[in-house]
Amino acid sequence: MNNLDWHQIRAAVWRPHTQKLKAITRLDPVKMERLIGIETQKQQLVENTRRFLQGKHSNHALLWGARGTGKSSLIKALLNEFAGQGLRMLQIDKAELGWLPEILDDLEDRPFHFVIFCDDLSFEQDEESFKPLKSLLDGGLELPPENVRIYATSNRRHLMPEQQSENQASRVVDGEVHYADSLEDKLALSDRFGLWLSFYPPNWDTYLLMIDALFANVSVERELLHEQAKWFAMQRASHSGRTAVQFYRYYMDKDEN
């Protein structure tokens, strides 16, 4: 594993073919103030990260919910917010989670605080790659380094598909729910994240606030802009934050041409 100079870089990504960490030099410049409609989630994750950097009690975090609602952007904005206070970030795909122990060994004695970023994390029925993550989050003999937290995003609350038959096999005993063994195993993975943040599709008013924020420095008639932004969203059956950014790019490209 290569020895990166974390004093000079803010983030890296694991490259499986070379089995090395690659420094990221072109970071997403997204800022906290540009993330609209997720104030509660933003506040909780910022506070958890601040406590982590201060050496206080903090949790691994699972951000789950509808697509395009700002889960990944919020994590990336954390790096821009806290890099000056010693936060560093490392992204790894779910297929490479087996390398986590070696990566954590390399980070343990560094004078920084690291967030392992797992984007779009979910597992299919017969996948086994979640087991290293499950052990590292909580349950292995060796505790993970205190200067490392895992922040993951997912469209699934429990990260793995749930079958109707598993719910049917669950039962109630003395007023308590006892889940089927297979469902217990799936619930155990997401339960290891101490902080759960839920994300839901924004309403139209929030979507238009996002549009106004993106076009804050663009001279354009707002009523007409809102009509076009709504039309663009309806064509995609989505008025999420991602759709707002896509409309901004579409509009600016059209205007330039």
N, C-alpha and C positions, 0 to 999 in steps of 0.2 A: 504494500500500500504506500502510495506516494506521500511525501511530507509537505503539505501545503503551509504557506505562511499566512496564518489566520489574522495576523496584524495588518496584512495588505489586502485581504479579500474578505468579503462579507458572506459569501454563499458558495456552495459547491453541489455538484450532482454526481451520483454514483454511475460510472460507466461499466456495465457488466462485461463487455468484451475485452476491455483492457484490465478489468478488476482494479480500477483506480478511481479516486475522486478527482473530478475536473472542476477547476475554478470557474465560477460564473462571472463573466465580466459585463454582460448586458442584462441588467436587472430590470424588472418591471417597476416603473416609477410610481405606482399607485400610492395615493396618500389617504390617510384615515378620513379626512374631511370630504373626500369625494365619494365615500361609501354611505349612501343614503338609504334610510328605511330599515336599518339593522342596528339601531342605537343600543338596544339592550344587549345583543350579542357582542357588539363591539366593546361595550363597557366591561362585560364580564371577562372577555379574552384579554383585553388590555390589562385589567387588574391582575389576572392570573399570571400574565407574563411579567408584569412589574414585580410581583412577589417572587417569582422565579429568579429574576435578576438580582433581587435583594437578598437571596439566600433564605427566604421564608418558605413556609409550606405552600406548595403549588401542585397542580394536577396535570396529567396528560389530558389532552382535549380532543373530543370528537365533534366535528361540525357536520351535521347531517341535514338533509332536506332537499327541496326542489332544485332542479338544475338552474344555473345561471343567477343564483340569488346572492352571490358575493362571498361564498365560503372560502374559495381559494384566494380571492382578492384580499380578504381580511387578513389571512395569514401572511401574504406577501407584504401587505402594508405594515405589519408588525416589524418586519426587518427594516423598512425605511424609517420607522418611528424610533426603534431602540438600538440600531446598530452602533450608534455612538456611545451607548451604555454597555457595550460588550456582548450584544446578542449576535449570534451567527446562525446560519440556517443551512441545512443539508437535505437535499431531496433524494428520495429513493423510491423506485417503483415496487409494487407489491411482489412482482416476480423475483425481485432480488432481496427480499427480506431475510433470506438465509444468511446474507452477509452482515446483518446487523451486529452480531457479537464482535466480529473483527473491527467493524467501524467504531463501535462504542469503546473498544479497547484503545483505539487511536485517539479518541476524544477525551478520555477520562482525566488526564493530567493537564489539559490545556487551560490557560487562564481566561477562558471565555465560557459563556453559557450558550448551549446549542439546542435548537429546535430541529428535530427530525421531521421533515414535511413529507407526509404520504398523501398524495392527491388522488381523488377518485378511488378510494379504497373499498373494495368489495370482493367477495369470494364466491365461487360457484360451489355446487353441492359437494363435489368430491375433491376439491382442492385441499392441499395440506400445507400450503405456504403460510397460512395464518398462524401456525403453531409457534414458530420462533417469536413472532410479535406478541402472542398471548403470554408466553413465558417471560418475556422481557418487561412487559407492562406491569405484571404482578404475578408472582407465583413460582419463579425460579429460585434455585438455591442462592445464586449470585444476584444481588440487587443491581439495577442499572446505575450508572454514575449519577451523582447528585447534580451535575452540571448539564444534564440532558433531559429534555422532555419531548414527547412525541405528540405532534398535532396532525390529525388526519381529517380528511374530508370524505364524505360518502353520500350517495343518494339514498342509502339504506340505513335505517336506524340500527339494525342489528348486524350489518355488514355481510350477512350471509342470507340466502333465500330461505324462507320458511314455508314448509309444505302444510297443506290443510290436514293431512293425516297426523302430523306432529301435534297440532293443536288438539285434534280429537283424542289423542292418546294422553293428553294432560288430564289431571283429575283434581278434585277438591277434597282435602282431608282435614276434618276439624276446622273448616272455614278457611284453610290456607291452600293456595294453588300449588300443586306439584306438577312441574312441567315434565314432558317426556324427556328421556335421557338425551336424545339427539338435539332437542330444542334447548335443553340446559347448556349443552356444549356451545351452541351458537350464541346464546345470551351471555355466556361467561366472557366472551371476547369483548363485546362492547361495554360490559360492566366494568372492565378494567380501566376504562377511561373515566377519571374522576370528574371531569367537566364535560357535560353534554350541552351542546348549543343547537337549537332547532331553527331552521330557515324555511320560510314560506314565501310563495309568490306574492309580490307586492300588488296593491290595488292600482287603479289607473292614476289616481292623484299622486301617489308616490312615484310611479313611472314617469310622470310629467315633471316632477321635481328633479328626478335624475337627468332628464333631458335638459332642463334649465341650467343645471349645474355644469353639464358638459358643454353647453353653448354659452356659458357666462361671458366669454370674451368674443363672441361672434355676433355681428350686427345682423339681426334677422327679425322679422315681425313674428311675435310669439304665438299669436293665434294660428297663423298659417303653419308655423313650425310644429305646433302641437297636433294639428290635423294630419300633417305628413307623418309625424312620429307614430300616431295612432294607426294610421293606414299600414305603415311598415310593420308594426307589432301584430296587427290582425292577420297579415299575410303569413306570419310565422306562428300564429296561435300562441304567442308568448309575449308578455310585457314585463320581462325581467330586467335586471340590471345589465345582463349580457346583451339583451336585445337593444337596450338604450345605447350601449357602446357601439354595437354594430350599425345602428342607425346613424350615429355621429360620423362614423367612418364613411358610410354610404353617402351621406349628405355632403361631407367635405370633399370626397372624391368627385362627386357629381358637379359640385360648384367649381372645382378646379378645372374640370373638362369643359 
